[in-house]
Amino acid sequence: MIGLLRSKIVLALTLIVVVLLIGVVGYKSLSDFTWIEAIYMTIITVTTVGFSEVRPLDADAKIFTVFLIVASVFIFGFAISVVSEYILGRNSLELLKRKKVKKQIDSLSNHIVVCGFGRNGMQAAEKLIAYNKPFVVIEKEKEIIERHGNDVLFVEGDANEDEVLLKAGIDRAKYLITAVPDDAVNLFIVLSARQLNKDLFIISRASQINSVKKLELAGANEVIMPDKIGGDHMASLVVVPNLITFLNQLSIEGEHTTNLEEVSIENFTDQMECNSIRDLDLRKKTGCTIIGYIGPSGEYIINPEADMVLQPSSKVIVLGRPEQIKKLNQMLRID
């Protein structure tokens, strides 16, 4: 619809330019006006302002003026109607889009709220999209929202405000990622979010080392310092380059390149009788290797023994090539 209206606007502008050119050339030819006089006569005629002619017109010039006035009235009327239709149509589409986004957000629960769509926020969103995780982004820059609004659910506003957080469904959310560059802003967001949802798992960005403790005291479960991680990674490429290169190959970017997967024990018990890691026998069935175990209370065990007893509500971390992970997911009927 907007595209059709834009085509009409181009047509209207073209017709206006054509009628102005015809007027200028006509007055120049019929009445031997100078170019300035021809332009003046054309403008006062098509705008019907009623100023006097630069000189008396002969019969041919008067007939030409009549046709020029009639044509310009229709063309300018058409242009005004097209522009009005475009403005009203754009506003209506924008209103419908906002209602649709609000309805989608209101239907979400146990989703992720991301505050800020800068470099870190965008990277987080890309990873969430790769894993088909529902999320909402709070962003105050309208230009950013317009640029990415077709791919991401946005709430426009300042994440410091409780009203904006509630619009993003913070009271129904499971996770909050606040990736604003300003530590003070992140601190206020964490405080507000923790008050609105006591069970929320909050992950906050920090730029300064002395902000980490403050964010944790405010209610953040995890505090990430992107600059520190980047520096550590670059230094590791010097100290243990081959190891880091190998670890970089353990991608978790999405279904086509994933070779690390976290699987709940409940997914296995639905399919087979298993009391220990040995009973799973994943290496033989799928080619995947279990490299980690997460107990019910959250303790991590790297490279667990084959005889380790599997407990309810625990998880295993498996390693495998994309086709092996796909086979594992097919076996357990995991999307």
JOPEJO-V233093 format. One line per field, one symbol per residue. phi: phi as a letter, one per 40 degrees, with the letter a starting at -180 (. if undefined). Layout:
phi: ???
This chain:
phi: .cccccccccccccccccccccccccccccbfcccccccccccccccfcgccccadcccccccccdccccccccccccccccccccccccccccccccccccccccccafcbbbbgbcccccccccccccbfccabbcaccccccccbccbbcbbciccccdccccccgccbcbbbbbbccccccdccccccccccaccccbbbcbcbcccccccccchccbbbbdcccccdcccccccbcccccccccccbciccbcbbabbccdccccbacabbccccfccccbgcbcbabbcdchcbbcfcccccccbdgcabbbbacdccccccccccfbc
